[in-house]
Amino acid sequence: MKTVEPHTTAHFKDVFILAIESSCDETSAAICRDGAILSNFIANQKVHEQFGGVVPELASRAHMQNIVPVVDTALKNAGVTTDQLDAIAFTQAPGLIGSLLVGGQFAKSLALSLNIPLIAVHHMQAHVLANLIDEPRPEFPFLCLTVSGGHTQIVVCESPTQLRVIGETIDDAAGEAFDKTAKLLGIPYPGGPLIDKQAQNGDPKRFHFPEPKIEGLNFSFSGLKTSILYFLQNAGKSLQYKQEQIATEAERKSFIEENLSDICASVQQRIIEILLNKVKTATLETGIRSVCIAGGVSANSSLRKALQAYGDRYGWKTYIPAFQYCTDNAGMIAITGYHKFLAGQYAELSVRSEARAEW
């Protein structure tokens, strides 16, 4: 990545950034003007629902079909033309490599044709900076719990371009725990939002699932997933595997149907407690009292309410992005691209899309 002399907002007015997000199964484009999001358009891919999850090859093909009309719509919705653009920002990593390549190659081609800078954005950093889009904005430094289907992290954000991970999952992500539970319960894809909806009618204290004892600020959800699997196999009789306790298929089906809301509420409550108890520890260790959430799971209504409750209890200032900036979207890429533009952090056209990336 090429770095030039940093700029400030005093040097630039009317800075227009086109941002492109294509890391998984949403094709999104956004327009940012001086840090304000003028448009944020997302094309979802319904094709994956029949398979119960994202099929990478189908996602890549859908991105190729969507990218041009999505960018065109974002420009029109913002009332901006390509000759007004000052830079193109795109998700460079991490994600599905085929999906990333579609957005990356489009961004490179457009930046080259317009002779304007290209800005490579780390997807997870962009989730954190989604908290800078709307008022009220957190003051630096702040902590951010970033929770998605593929990542669970606690991040210290010292400035828009200075972020560091101080805790992360050592195995599975919280979003994956939601999705796996949904699949075991027979809830269709995408399962996380449907568990949240079902849990609203349930008792979160009805069933008790274990909280992993992981040192420091790291997370683990593999053990919780296993306990949920055995719990359902045993029709609620035990959280452990014992051959003599395995219920029949009819017993399992009946147990789930009769207790679905309570199961969803209890699983969801345990996941939220695991997440926020680690955040509590992070606030004590760092002394930082401003706490944000980000990522697709931050759209979970119970997590949002619980964060505010923890904030009231422990004296935190809490910040939650608008729903449209929680799941994968180009608005967060745009705000990140804007701050990288001000810092002069541009990318060469040779920059490679990467399925995995360190911060």
N, C-alpha and C positions, 0 to 999 in steps of 0.2 A: 504494500500500500504506500502510495506517495503522500508525504506530508508537506504542506506549504505553510507559510507564516499565518498564524491564526488571525481571525478577524473578530470583530464585535458587531453587535446590532447597530452601533453608531455608524459603522462603515457601510452597512447594507440596508437598503429599504426595498420593499417589494421584491423579496426573494421568493421565487416560485420553485417548488420542488415537486416533481412527479415521482411517486413511490409505487413500487410493484411488489406484491407478496404472492408467492406461489410455492411455499415450502411443503404443503401437504395436499389437501383436497379442496381448498378455496382459492379461486383466482380473484385477486383484489387489486384495485388501483386507487390511489388517493392523490389529492392536490393540497399542498401546504403553502400558505403565504405568510411569511414572517412568523412562523410558529403556530399559525391558526389553520385548522383543517377546514378547507372549503368544500371538499367532497370526499367520500369514502365509500366506494362501491364494491360490493362483494357478489360474486357468482358462486353459488353452492353447487356441489356435484351430487345429485340424487342417485346416480348410478350405483353407488357403493352400498346403499341400504339393503339391497337384496342379498349381498354377500356377508352382511354382519360386520363390516369393517372396510377400511380403505384398501383398494387394490392398486398398487403403485402404477402398473402399466396403464390402467384405465384413467388414473388421475392425470398422468402425463398427457394422454390424448385429449382429455377434457380441457386441460390448460391450453393446449395448442388451439383448440376451437374457441376458447373464451378470451384469450389475452387481448386480441385486437379490439373486439367490441367493448370489453371491460374498460380498457384504457380510454377509448373514445368516449364512453359514457361518463367516466370520471372527469375528463376535460370539459365536456359539455355541461355537466352539472355544476362545475365550478366557474363556468364562463371564461375559461382560459384557453388560449391557443398554444401550439407547440413552440412558436417563436418567442413566447414570453417565458419559457422555462429556463431556469438557471442551472439545474442539475437533475440527474436521474438517480434515484436511490432504489436499491433492490435487495431482497433477502438473498444473501450469499451463502449462509449456513446457519444452523444445521437443518436437516429435513430429508425428504425423499429426493434422491439425486436426480431422477428424471424430471420431477416437478420443478426443482430448483433450476435446472438447466433451461427450461422453457422461459421462465421469468428472467433469468440472467442473460441469456442470449438476446432476448428482446430488448432489455435495458441497454446492453452494450451497443446493439445496432442503432438504437434511437439516439443514444448519447453521441455516437460517432457521427451519425448523419447530421445532428444539430450542432456538433462541435462544442459540446458543453461537458462539464465534469460528470464522472460516474462515481457513485458512492455505494460501497459495499456495506451491508448492515447485518449484524449478528441477530438472528431471530429472537433469542432469549433476552438480549439487551434491549431490544425494541419493546418487548412485553413490559419490562421494568419502566421504560420511559413513557409508556402509555399514560402513566400517572401525571405527566407534565402537559397533557393536551388541554384539559379543562381546569377551570378554577373550582375549588381551591387547590393550589399546587403545593406539594410538600417542599419544605426548605431542606437544603443540604446540610449535613448528611442525613439520609433516611435509610431505613431497612425496607426491603421488599420481599415478601413471600411470593415466589413465582411458581404456580402450580398448573400443570397441564397433563395431557395424556402421556407425554414422553419425558417430562422433567418435573422435578420438585427441588427447589433451591431457596436458600435464604441469601440475599444479596445486599451488600452495603453499597449504596450509591453516593459517592462523594461529590460528583459533578456529572453532567450529561455524558462526559466521555471518560469518566473514572469510576468503574464498577468492579467489584470483586465478589466472588462467591465465597461465603464463609460456612455454608452447610448445604448438603445435597443428598439425594437418595443414593444408597449404596447398592440398590437392586432395582426395584420397580417404582414407578411414579404413582402419585396419588390418583391421577386421572385413570391410570390403568387399573387400579384397584376398584374404582367405580365401574369401569367398563366390564371387568371380569365378573364382578358381582352381578351386574345386569344380565350378562350372558347366562350365568348359573341360574338366575331367577326366571329366565325365559323372556326378559324384557328386550325389545328390538333395539337395533343400532339407530342413533347413538344413545347409549344407555345412561350416561351420566345425568343429562337433563331430566330424563324420565324418572330416575331414582329420586332426584330432588323433588319432582312434582308428587310422586307417590308418597314420599316421606312426610309431606305436609299433613297427611291424615293419620300418621303413625305415632307411636310412643317411643321416643329415643332411648328410654331406660328399660324397655321391655327385655331386650336380650343384651348380654354383655360379651364383648369381644376384647381380646388382649391388646394392650399397648406395648409395642416393642421397646426393649430397654437398650437403646443404642447410645453410646457415649458421645459427648460433644453435641454438635448442632446438626449432625447427619440424620437422615431418615432411613427407614426400611418398611416396606409394605408387603414383602413376599410372605412373611409369617402370617400376617393378617389375612391375606388372600387364602392361604392354606387352611386357616381356622374356619373361614367362611365356607370353604368347600366341604370340609368334614361336617360342619354344623348342618349344612343342607343335605348331605348324604345321610346323616343320622336323623333327619327330620327334627332337628332341634334338641336331640337328647344329649349331645356331647360335642365339644369342639375338637376332640381328638379322634384319630383313626383307630377304630376297634372293629374287627370283622363282625363280631356278634351284634354290634349296634347299628350296622348298616340297614337302613330302611328299604322297603320295597319301593318300586317306582311309583306305585299308586299312593303310598304313604307320603313320599316326598312331594308329589304333586299336590296332594290335599293339604299338606302342611304349608306349602308356599302360598297356595290360593287363600287359605284362611288367615295367614299372618303377613301377607306381602307388605302392607304399609308399615307395620312394626319392624319388620326385618330391614326394610330400606332406611327407616328413621334411625335404627340402632347402628347399622353399618356406617351411615353418613355421620352420625354423631361421633363415633370412634375416630373416623378419619379426620374430622375437623379438630378433635381434641389432640390428636397426634401432631397435626400441623401447628396449631396455635400454642401448644405447650413448648414446642421448640422455639417459636418466635419469642415467647416470654423469656426463655433462657437467653436468647440472643440480645434482647433489650438489656438484660442485667449485665451481660458480659461486655457489651459495647457502650452502654450508657446512652444509646440513641433512643429517643422517645417518639419519633415520627415513624409510623409503620404503614406500609402500603401492601396491597395484594395485586397480582397480575396473572395473566395466563387464562386459558379456557375454563379451568375449574373455579376461577375467581368470579365467574358468572353464577355460581351456585348460591341460591338465596340464603340458605342457612349459614354458609361460610361468611357471607357478607354481614349478616346479623351478628354472628358470633364474634367477628373481628371488632365490630363496634362495641359489643358488650365487654370484651376483654379490654378495649381502649378505655371505656368508662371505669372499669374496675382497677386498672393499673396506671391510669394517668397518661395513656398514649394519645397522640394526635393520629387519627386514622384516616386513610385516603383510599378510595375505591374508584376505579375507572368506570365510565359509563359502559353499559352492556356491549355496545357495538365495538368497543376497544378491548374487550376481554378475550374473545376468541380471535383466531387468526384474521388479521385485517391489515390493509396497507396504511391506515392512519398512523399506526404505531411506527411503521417503517418511515413514514414521512417526517414525523417529529424527530426521530433519531437521525434521519438524513439531514434535517435542517441544522441540528446542533453539530453534526460532523462537518457540514458545509462551513459553518461559522469558525470551526476549529481548523479548517483547511485540510481535513482528512479525506483525500480523494483516492480512488482506486485506479490502477492501470487497467487497460482493456484486457490484459492477460490474466486478470484475477480469476481464480477457479471457484466454481461452486463446489461445496463440500457437504457430504452427508453428516459428518461429525466435525465439530470445531471446538477448540478451547477458547476461553475468554482472553 
